[in-house]
């Protein structure tokens, strides 16, 4: 059994069960006892606590998600670094991974694939706008909820794209080999377009049920990412619309410059496709504009370790060993010669370039760098040989102060000190989410359209909201959203009509009963507390009754014990002595006088009986004392045993009353027990 299950981290997070195991961490389902909610706790494996690389990646994930706030990205609630345990507390998502869904479906319907991809791209655009590149986009890192909502998670190897240092460890590719971009596979610099490539691979897999590249080893797959061309999706699944195939393959271009340059750009094509599924974009795929022309023998030397004479005619009979060696040696020598020629040419070109042959007599032309994505301050600091001027400012999805256009463009040749005019982003326009909760969808839609807020509608059952009315929004009403940001609007389908059976909650605690009922889809009303000798808060009954069949969402009312046994009544009848002398009575319950039952003067000849009622539980001994003087002289007259549960009163002792006004006065010989 896992050592954390049943434990409480920092006195707050009660670990329930393991829900996922990754390379460096274990994810648990837990209850936050302070906020009374279910959360996911990602705990760094103990064997990596001493590994600074893994600890850095773990902290990096938290740092990345902490700056993000989007309905399609997992939320982070709390973190703990240092000591004997490091963990991140995140939003708990009740669903499956997109990878599991693909495996279940085999081939995902193209409309579903588009729906999922749209949400992933919106999440990535939000992350990219914040300067964060995920770098490990794959269906295993995408959660799918029952209502079709997508949640992107696991930012463990994410990095901030605008960091001043872009150094990448090239001795190993970062990411999952089947989904990484060619630049990741080669250990080159990555940016937002690397995530776009991974989205393209996922879309390819959803539409075809197959990965574009598969091999026996990870290294082989990585090489295929760099060198091989995948089969066209429609060759595998002819039902895929041509426009969607074009979008998929355009995202998977090996050259980042030929790929979609942003998630927003890919989203625009998807929106065009959704409006017109028969659209064609006329993109070109995997076309080498400058194909390498090398003699076939050299190609063979570069492509394989053991040369096969594919261009030579086959000889009948056994081949002479000399001929074999000759055939093998020719291409090898040709390859060496060709390599020497290439090296010589490259060396000469480098020297000529250094001498300014290609840049003019004085070598005074320099290349314009790419400054899109930088701020003016960063551009001026990094490229002091240029004069940067702000040509215009525009509201844009890019972060405020970020350069979004430049003139001249990247790669242009200009003189040192030349002006580079740029357009700077004012950041996205912000709107406030209007109060549409509780309104019918027609009214809510008109309000959102009037405010020019983009939205996505998700329908779900709700026990408290009528069909067609808005349940809630995400972000919530009153929060600000940036221009172009999509909010989620949850619209009610009405109460659930699914039949369910009321579980047996009799005899368990109120808290456990509520939890069980809520897990079964019931709502729990205010409990009714009654007197009972059962333990306090134990459930005595419920309405509707146990095992009755009702609709999901029905309200259940619990009747619980207050831990106090109910009191019962018993009436005692005292037969008074036959005398005309006035008497006074006192009543003692278990030896303690009940002063409320002390009588005034009674004349027995006029009132032969004295009745009184008691409340209690179990049994009590009642002693009645009598006197002719209200202040003294009281003596035991009658003793009774009272059983409250059975309402019985039994006379156990009757004493003689001495009348001071008569020679003798005998009481009745006995009094019959009285039943109430």
C-alpha positions, 0 to 999 in steps of 0.5 A, spaced: 500 500 500 502 506 498 505 510 504 501 516 503 494 513 502 490 515 509 495 520 511 494 528 511 499 532 508 500 539 512 494 537 516 490 539 510 490 534 504 487 527 506 490 522 501 484 518 498 487 514 492 493 514 487 490 516 480 496 517 476 503 515 476 508 519 471 516 519 470 517 523 476 511 524 480 505 520 483 498 524 483 493 522 488 486 524 489 485 527 496 480 531 500 482 539 502 479 538 509 479 546 510 476 548 503 472 541 503 473 539 496 476 534 492 483 536 489 489 532 486 495 532 489 502 531 485 507 529 489 515 528 487 517 521 488 522 521 494 528 518 489 528 524 486 528 529 492 536 529 491 536 530 484 536 538 482 534 537 475 527 533 477 526 538 482 527 544 477 522 541 473 517 540 478 518 547 480 518 550 473 511 546 472 508 550 478 511 556 476 508 555 469 501 554 471 501 559 476 501 565 471 495 561 467 488 562 468 484 559 462 478 554 463 482 549 458 488 549 463 488 545 470 488 550 476 493 550 481 491 551 488 497 550 493 504 548 492 509 546 497 517 545 496 522 543 501 523 538 506 522 531 505 516 532 500 514 536 495 507 537 492 503 541 487 495 541 489 491 542 483 484 542 480 481 535 481 478 533 474 474 527 473 475 524 466 480 520 462 486 522 458 485 524 451 490 518 449 485 513 453 479 516 449 483 515 442 484 508 444 477 506 446 474 509 439 480 507 435 478 513 430 475 519 433 469 522 429 472 528 425 467 533 428 469 531 435 477 531 433 475 539 431 472 540 438 477 537 442 483 541 438 479 547 438 480 547 446 487 545 446 489 551 441 485 556 445 489 553 452 495 554 448 494 561 445 493 563 452 499 560 455 503 563 449 500 569 450 503 569 457 510 567 454 510 559 456 511 554 451 509 547 453 513 543 449 510 536 451 503 536 448 501 529 447 494 526 448 497 523 455 497 530 458 490 532 455 484 530 460 477 529 457 471 530 461 464 527 460 461 533 458 467 534 452 471 539 456 478 539 455 483 540 460 491 541 458 496 539 464 503 537 465 507 543 464 513 540 467 518 541 461 515 548 459 519 554 459 518 561 458 519 563 451 521 570 452 527 568 456 534 571 455 537 565 454 535 560 449 540 554 450 537 547 449 541 541 452 542 538 445 545 531 448 537 529 449 531 531 446 526 534 450 518 531 450 515 525 448 518 522 441 512 520 438 509 528 438 515 532 439 517 537 433 523 536 428 527 542 432 526 538 439 528 531 436 534 535 434 535 539 440 534 545 437 531 552 439 524 551 440 518 556 441 510 556 440 511 553 433 513 546 436 507 546 440 503 547 434 507 541 431 505 536 437 497 539 436 498 537 428 500 530 430 495 529 435 490 531 430 493 526 425 492 520 430 485 522 432 483 522 425 486 516 423 487 512 429 495 511 427 501 515 429 504 518 423 511 515 425 512 509 429 518 504 429 521 499 434 526 504 438 525 511 440 531 514 436 528 511 430 522 515 431 526 521 432 530 520 426 523 519 422 521 526 425 527 529 422 527 526 415 521 522 413 514 524 410 508 521 413 502 518 409 497 523 408 491 522 413 486 521 407 490 515 405 488 511 411 481 514 412 478 517 406 472 520 410 476 526 412 475 532 409 480 535 405 480 542 408 481 538 415 487 534 412 490 540 409 490 543 416 493 537 419 499 537 415 500 544 415 501 544 422 506 538 421 511 542 417 518 540 419 520 547 417 517 551 423 517 557 418 512 553 413 508 551 419 502 555 423 506 561 426 501 561 432 495 557 435 491 563 433 492 562 426 491 555 426 484 556 430 482 561 424 483 556 419 479 551 423 473 556 424 473 557 416 473 550 416 467 549 421 463 554 417 465 551 410 467 543 411 468 543 403 473 548 403 480 547 401 486 551 403 491 549 397 497 548 402 503 545 399 506 539 404 513 537 405 515 540 398 523 541 398 524 548 394 531 546 393 532 539 392 539 536 393 542 533 387 547 528 389 549 522 385 546 515 387 552 512 389 553 517 394 546 517 396 547 510 398 553 511 402 549 516 406 543 512 407 545 505 409 551 502 413 552 496 408 552 498 400 547 494 396 549 495 388 542 497 386 544 500 380 548 495 377 545 489 373 545 482 377 550 477 375 548 470 375 552 465 379 557 466 384 560 473 384 568 474 385 570 477 391 575 482 388 568 484 384 565 485 391 570 489 394 571 493 388 563 495 388 564 497 395 570 501 394 568 505 389 562 509 392 566 509 399 571 513 395 566 517 391 563 519 398 570 521 401 572 525 395 565 529 395 566 530 402 573 533 401 570 538 395 564 540 400 569 542 405 573 546 401 567 549 398 564 551 404 571 554 407 572 558 401 565 561 401 566 562 409 573 566 407 569 570 402 564 572 406 568 574 412 572 578 407 565 582 405 565 579 398 557 578 398 556 584 402 559 589 398 566 592 397 566 595 405 562 589 408 557 595 411 550 591 410 548 587 416 542 582 416 535 585 420 534 580 426 527 578 428 524 582 433 517 580 433 515 577 440 520 582 444 519 589 447 522 595 445 527 595 451 529 588 449 530 589 442 534 595 443 538 592 448 540 586 444 541 589 437 544 596 438 546 596 431 539 598 429 534 604 430 528 602 432 522 606 431 514 605 433 510 606 427 504 604 430 500 601 436 494 596 436 490 592 441 492 585 439 492 578 443 499 579 444 501 581 451 502 589 452 508 592 449 510 586 445 512 587 438 507 584 433 510 587 426 517 589 423 519 593 417 524 591 414 522 584 415 527 579 418 533 577 414 533 583 410 540 587 408 540 594 411 546 599 413 548 599 420 544 604 424 538 603 419 531 604 422 527 598 423 519 601 424 515 596 429 508 596 431 507 595 438 501 591 442 497 595 447 495 588 449 488 585 448 482 589 450 478 587 456 471 586 457 467 585 464 463 578 464 456 581 464 451 578 469 447 573 465 446 567 470 439 565 471 437 568 465 434 565 459 439 563 453 436 568 448 437 574 452 444 571 455 446 570 448 444 577 446 447 580 452 454 577 450 454 579 442 452 586 444 458 586 449 462 582 443 465 577 448 466 570 445 463 564 448 462 557 448 456 554 450 456 547 454 449 544 456 449 540 462 443 537 467 442 542 473 437 540 479 436 548 481 436 551 474 430 550 469 431 548 462 434 553 457 437 558 463 444 560 464 447 556 470 454 559 471 460 562 467 467 561 467 470 566 468 465 568 473 460 574 472 464 581 474 471 578 472 475 581 466 476 577 460 481 579 454 479 581 447 478 574 443 478 570 450 472 565 450 468 564 456 464 558 457 457 559 458 453 553 462 446 552 460 441 548 464 438 541 460 433 541 466 433 536 472 436 529 471 431 524 469 435 518 471 432 513 476 436 512 482 435 508 488 435 511 495 441 507 498 441 504 505 443 510 510 440 508 516 445 507 522 450 511 519 453 518 521 449 524 518 456 526 515 457 519 511 450 519 509 450 526 506 457 524 502 454 517 500 447 520 497 451 526 494 455 521 490 449 517 488 446 524 485 442 526 490 441 533 494 441 533 501 436 537 505 436 540 512 436 534 517 431 533 522 433 532 529 429 528 534 430 525 541 433 518 541 437 514 545 441 512 539 448 515 538 448 523 537 447 524 529 446 517 527 441 517 522 434 514 524 430 514 518 430 518 511 425 521 506 424 518 501 425 511 504 431 507 503 430 502 497 425 507 494 426 509 486 426 516 485 429 521 479 437 523 480 437 530 484 431 528 488 432 532 495 433 527 501 431 529 508 435 525 514 432 524 521 438 524 526 438 522 533 440 528 538 443 523 543 438 524 548 433 519 550 425 521 550 422 522 557 415 518 558 410 520 563 407 516 569 401 518 574 401 516 581 395 516 585 395 516 593 389 514 597 389 518 603 387 516 610 380 516 612 380 522 617 377 529 617 383 532 620 387 536 615 393 533 612 399 536 608 403 532 603 411 532 600 413 528 594 420 525 594 423 522 587 429 518 588 430 521 595 430 528 592 424 532 594 420 535 588 417 542 591 412 543 585 408 537 588 408 539 595 401 540 597 397 545 601 392 543 606 387 537 604 381 534 608 381 527 606 374 526 608 373 531 602 378 529 597 380 521 598 385 521 593 391 525 591 394 525 584 400 527 580 404 526 574 412 525 573 416 525 567 422 521 566 426 515 563 427 508 566 425 507 573 424 511 579 422 510 587 417 515 589 416 517 597 410 520 599 410 523 606 404 526 610 403 531 616 398 535 620 403 540 621 405 544 614 412 545 618 414 539 621 412 532 623 412 529 616 413 521 616 413 516 610 406 514 608 407 511 602 412 508 597 411 507 590 416 504 584 415 507 577 417 504 570 416 510 565 417 505 559 411 501 561 407 507 564 406 502 571 406 505 578 407 499 583 405 501 591 411 497 595 410 500 602 404 503 606 405 506 613 399 507 618 397 514 619 396 517 626 391 522 627 392 526 632 384 528 633 382 520 634 384 515 638 386 511 632 385 512 624 387 506 620 389 507 613 386 503 607 390 496 608 393 497 601 392 501 594 392 498 588 397 499 583 395 504 577 397 504 570 397 510 566 
